[in-house]
Amino acid sequence: MIVSVPKEIKEQEYRVGLAPSAAYQLIRRGHRVLVEQGAGAGAGFPDADYAAAGATILAEHAALFEQGELVVKVKEPQPSEYPLLRKGQILFTYLHLAANRNLTEALLQSGVTGIAYETVEVRGHLPLLEPMSEIAGRMSIIVGGYFLAKHFGGSGTLLGGVPGVLPGRVVVLGGGVSGINAARMATGLGADVTVLEVDLERMRFLDITLHTAHTLYSNEQHLMDLLPQVDLLIGAVLVPGAKAPRLIRREMLRRLRPGSVLVDIAIDQGGCAETSRPTTHHDPVFVEEGVTHYCVANMPAAYARTATQALTSVTYRHIERLADAGLAEACHREPALLGGINVINGRLTCAGVAEAHGLPCGPPELR
């Protein structure tokens, strides 16, 4: 199979869909790997590394889509890439369609088979999303503490405090992968941390593993009670494949002290706050109701090398299976891939996306 790795063109996206080591393994198995010139440069993988692995380097972005049978990316196609997609082609990437109707319609019109990393589920886990959630969760405390600094308009609170001064208070909405990693980083800094969660078994797990963090059943009243004392609020809620629930209304933000910070990790699924809107690494924050919002939709791209290595380590075996066996046989051998199919042959197959956009949905038909 011809596997294509285009350069990401989303603003400030430095990750690449395939590391040179993974390209080498595919080529050893008899597949042809096409890599766009400069695709890995932002993650510290020069063209020479791909060439040494046996990949073919192409200069034209469109050529990667024209020739590729399996297109491996990191982020969703951008509008200029919509016309490049075609029926019979497999697109393997993060899609987050529930937050993007235009992209959903473009994929349906193209007839491409879109497999979303974030909806491949194995025994209740999302293994292709988890590494990026780990990075975003850990990063949320780094950037949140950074923008609490007074010269950035923050409250001037140091999360860890100092002897004789109480630490800053961090509240994490959601105890999933990103939430637990945020809580882990915050407790490591010495902050006062509370995780709001609805799953009692998950709370028991958090209580055992995060010895200094508190857990609280997640409901609106509990959140309202906490907000006046919060310095850093982390939105880490996730409904696989669906739009993020809006748990934070504008009037709720008014309960926060001026200079507090909200990091909305869920922004790539629409965000969990009414006031959230996507931002970029070059212009990451804005202020609403006196609260600094950090809503970068591709947070892990800031640490592109780590993120690329972590992503490739979990996606490679699925890429190999798709290349070796084709779509139908790969899904037969690995049923979790079926859950990753969001669109195929002009048909929407992900219930969460269908509900978000009010579109018809059905099971994937493999031919």
C-alpha positions in Angstrom: 0.0 0.0 0.0 1.1 3.6 -0.6 1.2 5.4 2.8 1.3 9.2 2.6 2.5 11.5 5.4 1.6 15.2 4.5 3.0 18.2 6.3 0.5 19.6 8.8 -0.8 23.0 7.7 -2.9 23.9 10.7 -1.6 27.0 12.4 1.3 26.2 14.7 1.0 22.5 14.3 4.5 21.0 14.4 3.7 17.3 14.9 4.0 14.8 12.1 1.9 11.7 11.6 4.7 9.1 11.3 8.2 9.1 12.8 11.1 7.9 10.6 11.4 4.7 12.6 7.8 3.8 11.8 8.3 4.6 8.2 11.3 2.3 8.1 9.2 -0.6 9.5 6.5 -0.1 6.9 9.0 0.0 4.1 10.6 -3.2 5.4 7.1 -4.8 5.1 7.0 -3.9 1.4 4.9 -0.7 1.6 5.8 2.6 -0.1 5.9 5.6 2.2 5.6 9.1 0.8 6.6 12.0 3.1 6.2 15.7 2.3 9.3 17.8 2.3 9.7 19.3 5.8 6.9 17.3 7.3 8.9 16.2 10.3 11.1 19.3 10.7 9.0 20.8 13.5 9.3 17.7 15.5 13.0 17.4 15.0 12.9 14.8 12.2 14.6 16.1 9.1 14.0 14.9 5.6 17.3 13.0 5.7 16.0 10.8 8.4 13.0 9.7 6.3 15.2 9.3 3.2 17.6 7.1 5.2 14.5 5.0 6.2 13.7 4.5 2.6 10.8 6.9 2.2 10.2 9.0 -0.9 10.3 12.8 -0.2 7.8 14.8 -2.3 7.7 18.6 -2.5 4.1 19.1 -3.6 1.4 18.9 -0.8 -1.3 17.8 -3.2 0.8 15.0 -4.5 0.6 13.3 -1.1 -3.2 13.1 -1.3 -3.2 12.2 -5.0 -0.9 9.2 -4.6 -1.7 8.1 -1.0 -4.0 5.2 -0.4 -3.6 5.6 3.3 -3.1 9.2 4.5 -1.7 9.4 8.0 -2.0 12.8 9.7 -2.2 14.4 13.1 -4.9 17.0 12.8 -8.1 17.2 10.8 -7.9 18.3 7.2 -8.0 22.0 6.7 -10.4 23.7 4.2 -7.7 23.9 1.4 -7.3 20.1 1.8 -11.0 19.2 1.4 -10.9 18.9 -2.4 -7.8 16.6 -2.2 -9.7 13.8 -0.4 -11.3 11.1 -2.5 -13.5 8.0 -2.4 -11.6 4.8 -1.7 -8.9 6.6 0.3 -8.3 6.0 4.0 -7.7 9.1 6.2 -6.2 8.2 9.6 -6.0 11.2 12.0 -7.6 13.1 14.8 -10.9 14.4 13.3 -13.0 15.8 16.2 -16.0 16.1 13.9 -18.6 16.9 16.6 -17.1 20.4 16.8 -16.9 21.0 13.0 -19.9 20.6 10.8 -18.1 22.0 7.7 -15.4 19.3 7.9 -18.0 16.6 8.5 -19.9 17.6 5.4 -16.7 17.9 3.3 -15.7 14.3 4.3 -19.1 13.0 3.5 -19.1 14.7 0.1 -15.6 13.3 -0.7 -16.5 9.7 0.0 -13.2 9.2 1.9 -13.0 6.7 4.8 -12.2 8.8 7.8 -10.9 6.9 10.8 -10.6 9.1 13.9 -7.9 8.4 16.5 -10.1 9.7 19.2 -12.9 7.2 18.7 -10.9 4.0 18.6 -11.9 2.3 21.8 -10.4 -0.7 23.5 -11.9 -2.1 26.7 -13.2 1.3 27.7 -10.0 3.1 26.9 -9.1 5.5 24.0 -5.5 4.3 23.4 -4.9 6.6 20.4 -6.1 9.7 22.3 -4.6 9.0 25.7 -0.9 10.0 25.0 -2.1 13.5 23.8 -4.5 13.7 26.8 -1.5 13.0 29.0 0.5 15.7 27.4 -2.3 18.3 27.5 -3.2 17.5 31.1 0.4 18.0 32.3 0.8 21.0 30.1 -2.3 22.6 31.4 -0.7 23.2 34.8 2.5 24.6 33.2 0.6 27.1 31.1 -2.0 27.8 33.8 0.7 28.7 36.3 2.5 30.8 33.7 -0.6 33.0 33.0 -1.3 33.4 36.7 1.7 35.7 36.7 0.8 39.3 37.3 2.6 40.7 34.3 0.3 38.5 32.1 -2.8 39.9 33.8 -3.1 37.0 36.3 -3.8 37.3 40.0 -0.1 36.9 40.9 -0.6 33.6 42.7 2.2 31.1 42.8 0.5 27.6 42.7 3.0 26.0 45.1 3.0 28.8 47.6 6.0 29.3 49.9 6.5 28.7 53.6 4.0 30.8 55.5 1.8 31.3 52.5 -1.0 29.0 51.4 -0.7 27.4 47.9 -2.9 28.2 45.0 -6.1 26.3 44.5 -6.6 24.2 41.4 -9.9 22.6 40.4 -10.0 20.0 37.7 -13.3 19.1 36.0 -13.1 15.5 35.0 -10.9 12.7 36.4 -10.1 11.0 33.1 -6.6 10.8 31.5 -6.1 14.5 31.0 -7.6 15.3 34.4 -5.5 12.9 36.4 -2.3 14.1 34.6 -3.3 17.7 35.4 -3.9 16.8 39.0 -0.6 14.9 39.2 1.3 17.9 38.0 -0.5 20.3 40.2 0.0 18.2 43.4 3.7 17.9 42.4 4.0 21.7 42.5 2.4 21.7 45.9 -1.0 23.2 44.9 -4.2 22.6 46.7 -6.0 20.3 44.2 -9.7 19.2 43.9 -10.9 16.9 41.1 -14.6 16.8 40.3 -15.8 13.5 38.9 -19.0 11.6 38.6 -17.7 8.0 38.5 -17.3 6.7 42.1 -14.8 4.0 41.1 -12.7 6.6 39.3 -12.8 8.8 42.5 -11.6 5.9 44.6 -8.7 5.4 42.1 -7.9 9.1 42.2 -8.0 9.0 46.0 -5.6 6.1 46.2 -3.1 7.4 43.6 -3.2 11.1 44.3 -2.6 11.2 48.0 -2.7 14.9 48.5 -5.6 15.7 46.1 -9.2 15.9 47.0 -12.1 14.4 45.1 -15.6 15.7 45.0 -18.7 14.5 43.2 -19.2 16.6 40.1 -22.4 18.7 40.1 -23.2 22.3 39.5 -23.7 23.2 43.1 -20.3 21.8 44.2 -18.6 23.7 41.4 -20.4 26.9 42.3 -19.3 26.5 45.9 -15.6 26.1 44.8 -15.3 28.8 42.2 -14.8 31.8 44.5 -11.7 30.2 45.9 -10.2 28.9 42.6 -7.0 30.3 41.1 -6.7 27.8 38.2 -9.7 25.9 36.7 -8.9 23.0 34.3 -11.7 21.8 31.9 -10.8 18.1 31.3 -14.2 16.6 30.4 -14.6 14.2 27.5 -17.5 12.4 25.9 -15.8 10.1 23.2 -16.7 11.3 19.7 -19.3 13.8 20.9 -19.3 17.5 21.6 -18.0 18.5 25.0 -20.7 19.3 27.6 -20.9 23.0 28.5 -20.5 22.8 32.2 -19.4 26.4 32.8 -21.8 29.1 32.0 -20.8 32.8 31.7 -22.5 33.8 35.0 -20.6 31.0 36.8 -17.2 32.5 35.7 -18.2 35.8 37.4 -17.8 33.9 40.7 -14.1 33.5 40.0 -11.6 36.1 41.3 -10.2 38.6 38.7 -7.0 37.2 37.3 -8.0 33.6 37.7 -7.1 31.3 34.8 -9.2 28.7 32.9 -7.5 26.1 30.7 -10.1 24.4 28.5 -8.5 21.2 27.4 -11.8 20.2 25.8 -11.7 23.0 23.3 -11.0 20.6 20.4 -14.4 19.1 21.1 -16.1 22.5 21.3 -15.0 23.4 24.9 -16.7 23.0 28.2 -17.2 26.7 29.0 -19.7 29.0 27.3 -17.1 31.6 26.9 -14.4 29.4 25.3 -13.3 29.8 21.7 -10.3 28.2 20.0 -6.9 30.0 20.2 -3.4 29.4 18.8 0.0 29.0 20.4 1.0 32.4 19.0 -2.0 34.1 20.6 -3.1 31.6 23.2 -5.2 33.6 25.7 -8.1 36.1 26.0 -10.0 37.5 28.9 -13.7 37.1 29.5 -15.4 38.2 32.8 -12.0 39.0 34.3 -10.8 35.4 33.7 -7.9 34.5 31.5 -8.9 31.8 29.0 -6.3 29.4 27.5 -8.0 27.5 24.7 -5.4 26.3 22.3 -7.0 23.5 20.3 -3.7 21.6 19.6 -1.9 21.9 22.9 0.5 19.0 22.5 2.0 20.6 19.3 4.0 22.8 21.7 6.0 19.7 22.6 6.0 18.3 19.1 8.9 15.9 19.4 7.6 14.2 22.5 4.0 14.2 21.1 5.0 12.7 17.8 7.0 9.9 19.5 4.1 9.2 21.8 1.5 9.3 19.0 3.4 7.0 16.7 4.0 4.5 19.4 0.2 3.9 19.7 -0.9 4.4 16.1 1.8 2.4 14.3 0.3 -1.1 14.8 -3.0 0.1 13.4 -1.3 1.8 10.5 0.7 -1.5 9.8 -2.5 -3.5 10.0 -4.4 -1.2 7.6 -1.4 -1.2 5.1 -0.9 -5.0 5.3 -4.5 -6.2 5.2 -6.7 -3.3 3.8 -9.6 -1.8 5.6 -12.1 -4.7 5.8 -9.6 -7.3 6.9 -7.9 -4.9 9.3 -11.3 -4.2 11.0 -12.0 -7.9 11.1 -8.7 -8.6 12.9 -9.0 -5.5 15.1 -12.7 -4.7 15.7 -11.7 -1.5 17.6 -10.9 0.1 14.3 -14.6 -0.1 13.4 -15.4 2.3 16.2 -12.8 4.6 14.7 -14.6 4.9 11.4 -16.6 8.2 11.5 -17.4 8.5 7.8 -17.2 6.0 4.9 -18.5 6.2 1.3 -20.5 9.4 2.1 -22.1 7.8 5.1 -21.8 9.1 8.7 -21.1 6.3 11.2 -20.4 8.0 14.5 -23.4 8.5 16.7 -21.9 11.3 18.7 -21.1 13.3 15.6 -24.6 12.7 14.1 -26.2 13.9 17.3 -24.1 17.0 17.4 -25.1 18.0 13.9 -28.5 16.5 13.6 -27.4 14.2 10.7 -28.4 10.7 9.9 -26.1 7.9 11.0 -25.7 4.2 10.4 -23.2 1.4 10.9 -20.1 1.3 8.6 -20.5 -0.9 5.5 -17.2 -2.3 4.5 -16.7 -3.4 0.9 
